[in-house]
């Protein structure tokens, strides 16, 4: 990878940090972000996707072109706690000459649940110095506003577009069994080259990510008065042997390592994960709970067989249930994101150079590494035409409280991402790894 990056050099005719030819309108950017975060699109339930599509159609109208909505059929995504149309939006702006190669920019429009602990309003943009607080500020409504601001800067400056941007605004990235990008890929509605802005603002080249499986375990006991426990079966207490069994195999699971390169500074290789993430049961002190639900998450490496992963969980639970007095139980898979394997390709150098320039970070700092977190882009590699080239960018950083209280991004990162998008799509931005374009004479013929 070092030798790969060493081939880069930036041509002088790019839209750089100090250019006056393509101005990022920060007021427009922040106005868009303020409107986006005010619409609660948290998942679950993800209940306002059609309203979000309407808002985005209005925000992208300045680019001309066409837009189309694609609803995921209810039979594919229907599950408890999720409701409303799963409306995905694809916008093809009129920004490049006909026949220009397409590059899709991916966004997900849902956010994590608001949750507790906020010291600022979660659905109202709050600016404090350079920080911008709101649910979705970093993940990833801020990326939507930044990308649209970057494209608008090129358009208003009159720059020629090297590639035709296609904007894909997708549903259910934060969970669910059928994310929108999966459906679009399976319908062959996604370009072969994709910029995924659900990543970070740190200098990174995406080397892949782990798969993720969510399981819901429902244990059936018998409700009774807590003063007469012999008349019932306490579902929570009877679930304890099962929790102990899962904790026991957790030790073995987390010894399985991957060859995927970890982030710089990591203390060891990336390894599989098993976590108990939620327990629900009971209502009050005077009643034994008749049901207990346990949610577990399994992160699996690309080297693991997903069928074996599923079987291991089921067999563990089945064996442990036999040690209990439970009346019944069932297991359901409530979410699945396949692994993403190495997605680098011929466009990676250009995107990396654009990010380095846009964020004013030395190119040498960009390193290829993977993650035990997961992405719905595993479905991209499995569906449709088997798209492989996926470039990663975004606004997340370790301190940004993504999915937590007081999530934030910064005006510097918003500006940097907007510039990165503008650079990548501008025909005036060149890297030494790209073929040299011919110089045309006044008659349109290449000069020798």
N, C-alpha and C positions, 0 to 999 in steps of 0.2 A: 504493500500500500504506500509506503514512503516513496518508492521509486515512481509509482503511479502519480502521486501528487507532485513530485518534483518536476514533472513535465509541464506543469501549468505556468503560464505567464499571462498577464493581463495586457491586452492591447490598449493603447492610449485613447482610442475612440470609444470609450464606454461611458455610461451615465454614472459618474462617480459620486462621492460624498459631497463634493462642492459644486456639482453641476447646477447651472441655472436653467437648463433646458427642460427638465422634467421635475416639477415641484410637487412634493407630497403635501396635499392639503390636510393638515392635521386637524383642523376644525371639522371638516367633513368626515374624516376618519372617526373622530370621537363622537360626533353626532350619530353616525351609524351604529357605533358600539353602544351608545346610550339607549338607542331604540331597540337593539337586539336583546340586550340583557333584561330589559323591562318585560319582555314576553317570556313567561315561565315555560320553558320547554324541557323541564327536568324529566329524567327517566329513572324509575317509573313515575307516572304512567305514559309520558310522551303523548299528551293528549291534544297538542295544538300545532301539529305539523302542517295542516293546511293553512292556518293563519301565518305561520312562519314562511311558507312558500309565497303567500301573497305579499308579505313584507319584502322578501328578497327579489321578487319580480319587479317591484317598484324601485328598489335600490339599484338594480342592474339595468333598468330601462335606458339609462344614459348611454349604454353601449350599443343599443340597437340589437339586431339579430333576432333570434327566436328563443322561446323557452317552452318546455314541456314537462308535465307532471307524470310521475309514474308511481302508482300506489301498489305496495306489496299486497298480494291477495291475503285476505284475513285468515284463510286456512293455513297459511305458512307461519304466521306469527302469533296467532291467538294463544294467550296464556293468562294466568291469573294476575290481576293487578295492572294489566296493560290494556288500554282502550283508546279508540280514536283512529282515524285513517293514518296509515304509515305513508305519508306523501313525500316522495323524493322529487327534487327539482333539478333538471338539467338545463343550463342556459348556454347557448352558443352565440356569443357576442359578435357583432359585425365589426371586427377590429383588424382583420388580416385579409389579404387578397384571396380570392377563391382558389382552392387547391393547396393552400399553406398547410403543412403538417400540423396535426392537432396534438396538444398536450392538455390533459385533464388536470384541473386543480380540484382536489377533494377536500370537502369540509363535512363534519357532522354537526347537525343543528341542535341536537339534544345536549343536555348537561347532566352532571351528577345531581342527585337530590340536594336541596338546599342544606338540610341538616341543622344542627344546633351550634351554638357558640359564637355566632357572628356578633361583632362589635359595630358593624356598619350594615346598612340595608342590603340584603343579598341581591335584590332585583332592581336596585337603583345604582347607577354608576357613581362612584365617589372618587374624586381626584384629590390626592394629598401629595403635594410636591410632584415627583415624577411617577408616583404610583397610581394605578387605576384599579379600584376595587369593585368586584361584583362577581356573582356566580357566572362562570363562563368567560370572564375577562381573559384568562389564559387558555382555557380548555372549553371551546375553541372559538367563541364568538369574536374575540379579539382578532383572531387570524382571518376571519371573514372580512371584517372591516379593513384590516391592513391590506389584504390582497386586492380588494376592490379599489382602495385608495391608490395602490401601485399601478393597477391597470388604467385608472382614470388619469394618473399623471402622464403616462405614455400617450394616451389618447389626446389629452389637451395640448401636449407639446408637439403633436404631429409626428411622432416617431413611427417608423414602419415596424410592424410586428414580425419577428422572425418565426414565430409559431402562433397558431390559432388557439387561444385559450378556450377551454370548455369547462364550465363551472358546474360541479356536481355537489349539490347540497343534500345530504343523506341522513337517514333516520337510524335510531336505535344502536348507535355505537356503544353507548354506556351500558348496554345489556340486551337481553332478549335473545331469541333463538334464530332470528332471521334479519340481520341488519340490512339496511337499504342498499349498501354498496355491494353486498352479496347478490341481491336480486338484480341490480343493474349489470353486474358482471355476467351473470348467467343469461341475461337477455342481450349480451354483446352491445351494451350501450356505453362502454367505457373505453377510452383510448388505450393504445398499447403503452404509452408513456404517461406516467401519473406523478404529480407532485402531491404528496400527502402532507397537509399542514397540521396534522394532529401530533406533531413531535415537539421538539424542544428548540430553544434559541441558542443552545450550547453548540460548540463546533463539533458536529458529529456527522459521520457518513453511516447510513443505516446498513447494518450487517445482519438484520433479522430480529425476530422476537419469538418468544415461547408461545405455545398454544395454551388455551385456558378453557377449563370445563367447570361449570357450576352445576351442583346437584342439590335438589331439595329432598330431604328425607322426612316423611311424615309418619309418626308413630302413634298408634291408636291404643289408648288405655280405656279406662272407664271412670267417668266423673262421679264423685261422691262427696258427701259432707266431710270436711277435714276432721271433724270430731268422731267420725265413724269410718276410718280409712280402710277397715277390713271389707267394706262393701264396694270398694272401688279398686282401680289399678292406676297408680300415679304415673302418667305418661312421661313426665320429666325425670323422675327417679329411675324408671325402667330404661330410659335412654342412656343412663350413665355408662353401663358396660359397653355400649356401642361407641360412645365418645372415647372411652379408654382404648378400645380396639383401633379406632382411627388414629388416635395419638400414637399408638405403638407402631403402626405401619408408617406414620409420618417420618420416623427416624430413618427407616430404610429408604423411603422415597427420596428424602433430601440428601442422600449420599450419591444419587445418580447425577453425574455431571455431563455437561455439553461441551462440544468443541467450539461452539460459537464464542467469539472473542468478547470478554467482559469490558465494561467501561474502564478507562484509565484510572489507576489508583485503587482498583478493587483488590480485596484481600485474597481472593481465590476465584476459581472458575464459576461460571453460572451453573446452578443446579436446580433440579426439580423441586416443587413446593407443594405442600398440602396444608390447608388451613381450614379450621372451623370458623366460619365468619358470622353466623347468626344463630340464635336459639330463641324460639318463640313458643310460649305455652302458659296456660293459666291466666286467671283474671283477678283473684282475690284470695285472702288468707283463709277463708272459711270453706273453700272448695278444692278438692283434688282435681288437677287438670286431666281432662280426658284425651287431650291431644298434645303432642309436642312436635314442632317442626325444627329441623336442624339444616342449616345451609352450609355446604362445604365447597371450597374452591381448590381445584387441582391445576397447577401450572406444569405443563409437560414440555420437554425439550423436543426439537425437531427429530432427534434420533429415536424417540420413543414411538411405539405403535399405539395409536389412540384406542384401538379396540382392546388392547391389553390393559391400558390405563382404565378404561371403563370397567372391564371385568374385575380388575383388582379391587376397585371400590365396592362393587356389588358383592363380591365374594366375602370381603371383610365384614360388611354389614350383615349379610345373611348368616354368617357363622356366629356373630355376636348376638343377634336377635334370639338365637336358640337358648341363650343364657338368661332370658328375661321372661316376664309374664305378660308381655304385650299381646293384645288381642289381634293386632294386624299392623302392617306397615307397607309403605310403598316408596319407591325411589323414582324421581323424574329428573331429566336433564333440562335445566332451565336456561342454559346459555353455553355457547361453544364458539370459540375463536381459534381456528387452526394456526399453527406456527407460520411465521413468515421466514423464508430462507433468503439467502443472499440475493438482493434485488438490484445490485449495481449494474449499470450498462453504459452505453456510449454517451448518454446525456448526463451522467453523473458528474463528470468534470465541470461542465458548464454550470450546473446548479450549485455545486460546491464553490466555484469561483464567485458566483453571484451572491451567495450567502456571506462569503468572506468579505467581499467588498461592501455589501449592504449593511453588515453589522460591524464593519471596520475591525475585523479580526484577522490576524496573519493566517494565510492559507495553510502554513505548516501545522497549525494547531488542530486542523480537522483530522479526526481519527475514525476509522471504521470499527464499530462495536455493536453488539447485540444487547438484548435485555430479556429478563424473565417476566417483564410486563408483556401485554398482548395487544394485538391489533386486529380489527376486522378485515385487514388487508390479506390475511391468510386466505379468505374467500376469493380475493382477486386472483391469487396464484392458482387456485383450484378451478375457478369458474370461467365461463366465456371462452376467449381465445387463449387462455393461459398467460395473461399479461405478466411480465416479469420485471420490467424496469419501473421501480418505484423509488422516488426520491423523497427524502424526509426533511421537513422543516417545521417551524411552529413557534410557540411562545412559552412553552413550559420550561421551568427551571426547578431545581430541587427545593428552593425556598418559597415557591409561589403558592403554596397551600392548595394545589389542584385537588379537587374533591373534598377539601376541608373548609373550615370557616375562614372568612376574610381572604378568599382567593384574590390574587392580584396579578397584574402585569405592569410593565413600565412603558412610558411614552417612548423611551429609547428603543425598546424591543419592538414596539408597534411600528415605529419609524423604520427600524432596520429590516423588518420583514417586508414592509411595503416597498422599500428600495430593492430588496432582493428579487421580488416578483418583477418589478419594473426592469431591472437589469437582465434577468433571464429572458424575458420576452422581447426585449429591444433588439432590433437588427444591428444596432450600433455597438453591441457588446460582443466581444470576441475573446476567445482563448486560443492559445497556441496549439491545443490538441484538436481543434476543429479544422476541417478542410478550408483552405483559403478561397474566398469568393472571387470570381473573375471581375476585373474592372471593365465596365462596358463603355464602348465608344458612343458618340452621339447617335449612331444608327442602331444601337442596341446589340452590336456584335462584340464578342470578347476581343480585347486587345492582346496582341502577342507579347 
